[in-house]
Amino acid sequence: MDIGIDKIGFYVPKDYIDIVELAKRRDVDPNKFTIGIGQDKQAVPLPHQDDVTMAASSADSILTDEDKKDLGMLIVGTESSVDESKSTAAFLMDLLDLPEDIRAYEIKQACYGATAGLQAAYDFVSLNPDKKVLVIATDIARYGIKTPGEVTQGAGSVAMLISQNPRVLKLNHESVYMTKNVGDFWRPTFSKTAFARGKFSNEVYVNFFQTLWTKFQDKYSVTADDFSTMLFHIPYTKMGTKALRTLEGKVSDEKYTELTKHYQNSIKFSRDVGNLYTGSLYLGLLSYLVNGAKANENVLMFSYGSGAVGELFSAKIQPGFEQVIDKQALIDMLNNRQKISIDDYEKIYQIEYKNDTIVDPSTISDKFYLSEIKENERIYKKLK
């Protein structure tokens, strides 16, 4: 039985800042951000947007009533959850009008959570072939104003519908994985922003890729020549480049050129959005599907979540995937956003809704939004 991604959708907030403008405001050479980090724009969520509203928006872009009837499970991967107990998935039940006879839960392991959900979905569909699973990666990456990590912030959500006979990407059920207790990145419960040892985290990321790639080759008797594309977790686009460069000199020049070209196609969306944490790998997949993929390509996907868990798995792009993905709608979503000033971005960043906050719906243009906080409970609504 073939199992994989049958549909994939994406949502990004409508506001963004220009990375060159951010660099100038911080008295940094813009090339350090645009070339050294590899970013051009950064999505800025508004106060009424969070992991719940973005998850709802990305899922709503792909789900039909028939899809909902066939759902057996909903899994949300996030490290931006709004509640320490109630899952993001539970909030989505009403917002998306989902049937109640499904399993719904949230997975947290830094940026790896959605991949854990994807693999769990594969197992569920293999046992329940008449069912589908909705896997959502949704996050807001925050490090703080004027911090070293500010340039690697971002926000957005990727939703994937997993089923048998997938029309977008078949999972080959080939994977290797590893877990280590590593202090490269963390966010204590008292903090709304993350702490990181940036240089060390880069080193761990690259080490995980190298170790897993060696294991994958040994386990499945393959080489880089068996894959036309390698997709990476890309919290910022230069990070994936660091991993890809470890292959230089170890594969033919022709293969390395091909992998590099395809990688550039996979980071186009991320350069304009920023860090999606759990969604970064899958935004890279979506970018590649829109900007250069061909049917029947074998791809290798590297997922990494600080702390740390890594997984390397293979997949195959399906014939006819172009008919499933609305490429123009995705491109229009990115192109039709609004650039805001660094001053406005800083003001938005400082806003924090407290208990008894009520949001005026006349100020909302997004379909899903945080409506109020009552008795410290977050209440969401959707515009009709």
N, C-alpha and C positions, 0 to 999 in steps of 0.2 A: 504494500500500500504506500502510495506517495503522500507525504504530509509536509505542509509548509505554509508560507504566507499566501493567502488567497487575495487579500486586499491590504493596502497600506495607505494611511492618511496622516496628515500633518497639520499642526496649528502653530502659529507664531503670533505673539502680540503685535499690534499695529504700529507701535512706536519703536523707534530705534535711535541710537546715537552713532555719529560718524567717529571711527576710531582715530582718524587723523586729528579731529577736533579735540578728542579726549587727550591725545598725546600732547598737543600744544598747550592745553589747559594745565597739564601736569608737568610742563617744562621738560618733556621727553622728546627725543628725536623720533618723528613719526615712523621712520623706517624700523625702529626697534619694535614697534607694535605691528606694522603692516607686513614686514618681512621677517623680523626676528621671532614674532609670535604667530604671524600668519593670519591676522584678522583685518576685516574692513569695516564691518558694522556690528552693532551689539543690540539685541532685542531688549526692550525695557517694558516689563509688565506694569500695569497700573495697579493701584491698591485693591481694586475689586477683583483682581485676577490672582489665582494661585494654582497649585497643582491640580485641584479639583476642577476648576473651570476650564483650564487648558486641556485636561484629559477628556472632559466632556466634548469640547470643541473638535478635537482631533478624531474622536470616535464617531461623532455625529456626521463627520464628513464622508464616512464610508458605509455606515450601517443602514440597511434597509429593514423593513418590517419582517421580511423573510429571514434575514440574518439573525434578528433578535429571537425569533421562534426556535431557531436551531442552536442557540447558545447553550452551552453546558457549564461554562466557567468564564469568570472575569478575573484577570490578574493585573494589578497595577504595580509596576516597578518605579520607585521614587525614593529620593532622600530628602524630599521637600514636603513631607506629610504635615498636615495642619493639626493633627490630633495624635496624641501618644497612644491612644487606645483604638478608636474607631478608624477603620481603614478608609483610604481614598475611594476604594472600590464600592464601599457601602453607600457613600454619598452619591455615587453615579447611578444607582439603581433607579431613583426617581427622575433624575435629570435626563436620563436616556430612555426612560420607559422600558426597562428591561424586565423580563419574566422573573418571578421570584424563585423558581425552581432551578437555580444555578448556584455553584460555589463561587464566592467572591472574596478576594483577600488581597493583601498588599505584601510586597517583598522589599526588604531594605538590605542592601549591601553596596553602599556607595553607588558607583556607576554601573555595577554589574546586574542590578536587580531585574531589569527587563529581559536580560539573557536567561536568567534563572527562570523567569516566567515563560519565555519561549520554549525552553526545554521541557518544562512541566506541561505546557500545552501540547507538545509533541506526544508525550507519554499518554496524556488524557485522550487525545484523538485516536491514538493507536488502539486504545481499549474501548473507545466509544466512537466508531467511525461515522456515525450519523450525526454527531455533534460538532460544534465549532467552539473555538475559544477566542475571546477578545483579550489581547495583551496590549497594555498601554504603558509607554514610558513617558513620564511627565515630571518636569523639574524646573526650578528657578535656581540658577547658580549665583550665589552672593558671597562676596568676600569683603566688601566694605569700600567706602569712598577713600581714595588716595592710598589704598593698600597695594602691595605688589601684584595681588591676584585680580585687581579690578578689571584689567584688560581682558581677563578670561571669564567674565560673567556672561550671562545670557539667559534665555527662557524659551520654553516651547514644549511641545508634546508630539509624540509619534504613536499612532494606533495601528495595530496589526491584527487582522482576522486570520486565525489559524484553522485549517481544515484539511481534509483529504482532497486529493486532486487539485492542488493549489495552482493558481493561474499566474502568480508572480514569481515565487521563489520556492523551490523544493529543497527541504533540509535533507542532507544525505545521511543523517544519523551517524556521522563521523565526528568525534570530538575528543579533545584532551583538555584537562583542566587541573588547576592547582590552587591551594589556599595556604597563605602564610599570615601570621600575626605581625603586621608591619605598621609602624607609626609614621606613615607618610602623609596622612590626611585624616582629619576627624572633625566632628562637630558635636560638642557636648550638648546635653539637653537644655542647658541654660542659655545657649548662644544661637542667634539667628544667622550668624555667618560662620563659615568654615575656617579651620586652621590648617595650615599645610606647610610641609617642608618641601618647597617646590623642586629644587635641584635633586633632592633625594627621591622624590616621587617620580621624576623623569627617569632616574636610574632604575628604580624598581619596575616601572612600566616596560622599559626596554629589556630588562633581564627576564621578565615574565614572558615577553614575546619570544625571545631567543630560546628560552628553555622549552616552551610549549611547541615551537616550530620544530625543534629537534625531536621532541617526543612524537609529534604528529607524523613526521617523515618516517620515523622508525616503526610506528604502530601500523601505518597504512601503506608503507612502501611507495611513497610518492616523493616528488621533487617540485620545485617551483614551476617547472615546465608543465605540470599538470593543472595549473591554475592561470587564468588570464588576468585575474584581478585579486588584489588583497585589500580588504576593507578593514579599517582600524577604528578603535575608540578614539575620538578626536575632541577632547575638551578644548583644545585650540589646535589649529591645523598643523602647526609645526611639530606637534608631539608625535603624530602618526609618521611624519617624515623621518623622525629620529629612529623609529623602529624599522621603517622600510630601508633606511640606509645601511642597516646591518647586513643586508643581502648583497650590497655592492661588492663586486669582486668574487662573490661566492656563486653567482649565477652568470649566465652569458650576458654580454653587454646588450644584446638585442632584447633579452627577457627583462633586464633591469629597466631599459628604456620603456618597454611596454607597461610594466608595473607602475612606473613613475607617471606615465601619461594617464593611465586609468585612475591612479590615486588623485591626480589633479582634478579629474572630473568628479570624484567622490567628495571633494571638499568645497565645491563651489557654494553649496547652500550654507555650510557651516561658517564660511568666511563672512557671510552676510547675516548670520544669526547669533553666533557665539556658542557658548557652552550649554549643552542640554543634559549634562550628567548622564542619566540612564538612556537618554534618547540619542546620544551623540553618534554611536555606531550606526544606528538605524536611520538617522538623518543622512549619514554618509551613504548608506545603501540607497536611500531614496534619491539623493543627488546623482548617484551613478546611474540609476535606472532612467533618470530624466536626461542626463547629459552625455551618455556614451555607451550604455550597456547594449549588448546584443544577445539574442536568444541562444540558449544552450551553453552559455559561458559557465565555466566552473569557477566559483569564487571562494576565497578563504576569508573568514571573518574573525577578527581578534577583539574580544571583549575583555575589558579590565575595570575592576572596581577597587579603589584604594582600600587598604586595610588588611589584607588584600586578597582578591580572588581574580583569577584570569581563566579564560577559556578560548580555545581556538577550534573552530568548527567549519565544515565545508557545506556548500549549497550550490544549487544550479538554477540559473535564470531560465524561466519557462518561456516556451514559444507563445507569442500572443500577449506577453505582459504589457505591451504598449497600449492595448485596448482596454486594459483594466485601470491604468493610471492616467488621470487627467493632467497631463503635463502642463498644459497652458494654464490651468487653474492654479497649480502650484507656483508657477513662475509669476503669474499675476499677483498672487498673495504676497510674494516677496517684493515685487516691484511697486505695489500700490501702498506700501506702508508710509508712515509719516516720520520724517526726521525731526527730532526735537533738539533743543539746545542743551548744552552741558548744564546750564543753570537749571532748566526744567527737570532734567534727569536727576540732579542732586536733590531737588525739592521732592520729587516723587519718591526717591529712595528713602527719604526721612519719614514719610507718612506711614504710620502704623495704626491700623484700626484696633480700637479697644472695645471692651464690653459696652453694650448699649449703642454701638454705632448702627446707624440706619442709612443705607445708600439710596439716594434719589434715583429711581429707575429712568427718569427723563435725561439723566446725564450719561446713560449707558448705551453703547452702540454694539457691544458684543452680545451674542445670544445667551451665553451662560455667565452668571456673575454672582459674587458674594452679596447677598441682599442685606443681611444684618447680623449682628452678634448679640444674642439675647440669652441672658443667664450663662454667659461664656460659651454658648453653643453657636457654631457657625451655621447659618441658614442660607441656602442657595436657591436661586430662581432662574428661570429662563424667560427671555422675552418671547412673546407670542408672535 
